[in-house]
Amino acid sequence: MNCGILRKTVLAVIVMMTLTSCGERVALVENDNSMGYSFSKAKEGKTTKNLAEEVFDLDISIKEGEAFPNKYVIEGFNPVMQRPELPTGCEVTALCETLNYLGFDIDKVTLADEFMPMDNSGIYTMRQAYIGDPKSEEGFGCYSPVIVQTADDYFMSVKSPCYAVDLTGRSLKELLYQVAQGRPVIVWSTIDMVVTAPNYRWTTNDGEEMWFNDFQHCVVIYGYDFEAGAVMVADPLAGNVCRNMESFKNAYEILGNQAVVICGDSKTVGKLVERQDKPQSPVLSRNKAERQESEGQ
């Protein structure tokens, strides 16, 4: 995404939740799912001896009222800077720094060139492809389904059973629960928490209207502290920084409560499957197009 230019402000305003704590642990007193999304209900903790023959499914669902630590930091999470190679590629850079933390050896440029669906014609939406060129100062960006597809495409290429989950629609508090489980979360926000309306508009070939906020940005949450009212983020423009929790929540909601989490890491084993239960963009990455061609599809 552009770090200086880009993206679309999303419409819905979610009911605000007060992020305060009273004690050593914080409870999720309600399962806020006002946008109709839900977490994966897969099973965790297989007991079978041959895990390589089992499909890896991680249950990241939250039980109502479940408590988690009042503060938590994922140690050793290092930022990846998007500049100079990807001046408007914050989304794929945020994915790259997450994959690197999880033990995968991939760089941001290769991830963008080989695995991210891109459209330079304005035919598609930011839910289907990165609009523009992340190597250009004039690139726009993409939304969470594109990063999910990029991650899953990469996992297929390295024969990893890991997969990405779109957490769009969840409250910030629920994202912090994922962090408390040791899972960094890729989040759509704005540059420096700027509150602004979208100012770029175009209409796709099928008549869908798209708006873009040129302060749209993408970061990774790797820690939080309820008492201090702070979240720790790896920002592809600024490095590892602390953000005011309430300001961050506002920016997160402005961009439509979009977030992505990765299930598993480079040591995860399991049967390799191509998951088809997610939105599939008609725009293929270079890797996926070549793979389908080699498979005769």
C-alpha positions in Angstrom: 0.0 0.0 0.0 1.1 3.5 -0.4 2.8 5.0 2.5 1.9 8.3 1.7 -0.7 7.7 -1.0 -3.5 5.2 -0.9 -6.6 3.4 -0.1 -10.1 3.3 0.5 -11.9 4.3 3.6 -14.6 1.8 4.4 -18.1 2.7 5.2 -19.4 0.8 8.2 -18.8 2.2 11.7 -18.5 -0.6 14.2 -19.8 -0.1 17.7 -16.9 1.0 19.8 -15.8 -1.3 22.6 -14.0 0.2 25.7 -10.6 -1.4 25.9 -10.0 -1.3 29.6 -8.9 -3.9 32.1 -9.5 -4.6 35.8 -6.9 -7.0 37.0 -4.3 -9.3 35.6 -6.4 -10.7 32.8 -8.9 -9.3 30.4 -12.1 -11.0 29.5 -13.9 -11.0 26.2 -17.3 -10.3 27.7 -19.0 -10.6 24.3 -18.4 -12.2 20.9 -18.6 -9.0 18.8 -19.5 -10.2 15.3 -21.6 -7.4 14.0 -20.3 -7.8 10.5 -21.2 -11.5 10.3 -17.7 -13.0 10.1 -16.6 -15.9 12.2 -13.4 -17.6 13.2 -12.3 -21.0 11.9 -13.8 -23.8 14.0 -11.1 -26.3 13.1 -9.7 -28.8 15.5 -6.4 -28.4 17.3 -4.3 -30.9 19.0 -4.2 -34.1 16.8 -3.1 -37.2 18.6 -2.4 -39.3 15.6 1.2 -40.5 15.2 1.6 -39.6 11.5 0.9 -35.8 11.5 2.2 -35.5 8.0 -0.9 -37.4 6.8 -3.3 -35.2 8.7 -4.7 -31.9 7.4 -3.4 -29.1 9.7 -6.3 -27.1 11.1 -5.8 -24.7 14.0 -8.8 -23.6 16.1 -8.4 -19.9 16.7 -11.9 -19.3 17.8 -12.6 -17.4 21.0 -15.0 -18.7 23.7 -17.3 -16.1 25.1 -15.8 -14.6 28.3 -12.4 -16.3 27.8 -9.7 -14.3 29.6 -6.2 -13.5 28.4 -3.2 -11.5 29.8 -3.5 -7.8 30.5 -0.3 -7.3 28.5 1.7 -9.4 26.1 4.5 -8.9 23.7 5.7 -11.4 21.0 9.5 -11.3 21.5 11.8 -11.1 18.5 9.4 -9.7 16.0 11.5 -7.7 13.6 10.1 -5.1 11.1 10.7 -5.2 7.4 10.8 -1.7 5.8 8.9 -1.3 2.5 11.1 1.4 1.1 13.0 1.8 -1.1 11.9 -1.2 -3.2 8.1 -1.1 -2.5 7.1 2.5 -1.7 3.4 1.6 -1.8 3.7 -2.0 -0.8 2.9 -2.0 2.9 0.4 -4.9 2.7 2.8 -7.4 1.2 5.6 -6.1 3.4 3.5 -6.6 6.5 2.9 -10.2 5.3 6.6 -10.6 4.6 7.7 -9.6 8.1 5.1 -12.0 9.6 6.3 -14.9 7.5 9.9 -14.1 8.4 9.0 -14.2 12.1 7.4 -17.5 11.5 10.6 -18.9 10.1 9.9 -18.6 6.3 12.8 -17.4 4.1 11.0 -15.1 1.7 11.7 -11.4 0.8 9.1 -8.8 0.2 9.9 -8.2 -3.5 9.7 -11.9 -4.4 6.5 -12.1 -2.4 5.0 -9.3 -4.4 6.3 -10.3 -7.8 5.5 -14.0 -7.6 2.6 -14.4 -5.3 0.4 -11.3 -5.1 -2.4 -10.8 -7.6 -2.0 -7.3 -9.3 -4.1 -5.2 -11.6 -2.9 -2.1 -13.4 -6.0 -1.5 -15.4 -8.6 -0.6 -12.8 -10.8 -3.5 -13.9 -10.8 -5.2 -10.5 -11.3 -4.1 -6.9 -8.9 -4.1 -4.0 -10.6 -7.2 -2.7 -9.4 -9.0 -5.8 -6.0 -7.6 -6.5 -3.4 -5.1 -5.6 -4.4 -2.0 -7.7 -1.4 -0.5 -9.4 2.3 -1.3 -8.8 3.8 -1.5 -5.3 7.2 -0.5 -6.8 5.7 2.8 -7.8 4.9 5.9 -5.7 1.6 5.9 -7.5 0.4 2.4 -6.4 -2.8 2.1 -4.5 -3.1 -1.1 -2.5 -5.2 -4.1 -1.6 -7.5 -5.5 1.0 -7.4 -8.5 3.3 -8.6 -11.2 0.8 -5.7 -10.4 -1.5 -3.2 -10.9 1.4 -4.9 -14.2 2.3 -4.6 -15.4 -1.2 -0.9 -14.2 -1.4 0.0 -16.1 1.7 -1.8 -19.3 0.7 -0.2 -19.2 -2.7 3.2 -18.9 -1.1 2.5 -21.8 1.3 1.5 -24.0 -1.7 4.8 -23.1 -3.4 6.9 -24.3 -0.4 4.6 -27.2 0.3 3.7 -25.9 3.7 0.3 -26.9 5.4 0.1 -23.4 6.9 -2.7 -21.1 5.8 -4.0 -17.5 6.3 -7.4 -16.6 7.9 -9.3 -13.4 7.2 -10.3 -11.9 10.6 -12.2 -8.9 9.0 -15.1 -7.8 11.1 -13.5 -8.6 14.5 -13.0 -6.1 17.2 -9.5 -4.9 18.1 -9.8 -6.7 21.4 -10.4 -10.0 19.6 -7.2 -9.3 17.5 -5.3 -8.8 20.7 -6.5 -12.2 21.9 -4.7 -13.7 18.9 -1.5 -11.8 19.8 -1.8 -13.2 23.3 -1.7 -16.7 21.8 1.6 -15.8 20.1 0.1 -15.1 16.7 1.0 -11.7 15.2 -1.9 -10.0 13.3 -1.7 -8.1 10.0 -4.0 -5.1 10.4 -5.3 -2.3 8.0 -4.9 1.1 9.5 -3.8 4.6 8.5 -0.4 6.2 8.3 0.4 7.8 11.7 -3.3 7.1 12.8 -4.5 10.0 10.5 -8.3 10.2 10.4 -9.3 11.2 6.9 -11.9 10.4 4.2 -11.2 8.6 1.0 -10.3 10.8 -1.9 -9.8 8.6 -4.9 -12.7 7.1 -6.8 -13.0 4.7 -9.8 -15.6 2.4 -11.2 -14.7 -1.1 -12.2 -15.8 -2.7 -15.5 -18.6 -4.5 -13.8 -19.9 -1.2 -12.4 -18.7 -1.5 -8.8 -17.6 1.8 -7.3 -14.3 1.9 -5.4 -13.0 4.6 -3.1 -9.4 4.9 -1.9 -7.9 6.6 1.2 -4.4 7.8 0.4 -3.5 7.4 4.1 -4.4 3.7 4.0 -1.6 1.6 5.6 -0.9 -1.9 6.8 1.0 -2.9 10.0 1.5 -6.0 12.2 0.4 -6.0 15.8 2.9 -8.0 18.0 2.1 -6.7 21.4 -0.3 -4.7 23.6 -0.7 -3.3 27.1 -4.2 -2.5 28.4 -3.0 -0.6 31.4 -0.8 1.7 29.3 -3.5 1.9 26.6 -0.9 0.9 23.9 -0.4 -1.5 21.1 3.0 -2.4 19.7 3.1 -2.6 15.9 5.7 -3.4 13.3 5.2 -0.6 10.8 6.8 -1.0 7.3 7.3 2.8 7.3 8.4 3.4 10.8 9.8 0.2 12.3 8.7 -1.2 15.7 6.6 1.5 17.3 4.0 2.0 20.1 0.6 3.4 19.2 -2.2 4.7 21.4 -4.7 2.0 21.6 -7.8 4.2 21.2 -6.3 6.0 18.2 -5.3 2.7 16.6 -8.7 1.3 17.1 -10.3 4.3 15.4 -7.9 4.0 12.4 -8.6 0.2 12.3 -12.4 0.9 12.1 -12.0 3.5 9.4 -10.4 0.9 7.2 -13.2 -1.5 7.7 -11.9 -3.7 10.6 -9.6 -5.7 8.2 -7.1 -8.1 9.6 -5.3 -11.4 8.7 -3.6 -14.0 10.9 -1.4 -16.9 9.8 -2.0 -20.3 11.2 1.2 -22.4 11.7 4.9 -21.7 11.1 7.8 -23.1 9.2 7.9 -26.2 11.4 4.3 -27.1 11.1 3.6 -30.5 9.4 0.5 -31.8 7.8 -1.1 -32.9 4.5 -0.7 -30.4 1.8 -4.1 -29.2 0.6 -5.2 -26.2 -1.5 -8.1 -24.7 0.4 -10.9 -23.6 -1.8 -13.3 -22.4 0.9 -12.1 -18.8 0.5 -12.9 -16.1 -2.1 -10.7 -16.8 -5.1 -9.7 -13.8 -7.2 -10.0 -14.0 -11.0 -6.6 -12.3 -11.0 -3.8 -14.9 -10.7 -0.4 -14.3 -9.3 2.6 -15.2 -11.6 3.2 -18.3 -9.5 -0.4 -19.5 -9.5 -0.7 -18.9 -13.3 2.5 -20.9 -14.0 1.4 -23.6 -11.6 -2.0 -24.0 -13.3 -0.4 -24.0 -16.7 2.0 -26.8 -15.7 -0.9 -28.7 -14.3 -2.8 -28.3 -17.6 -5.7 -26.3 -16.0 
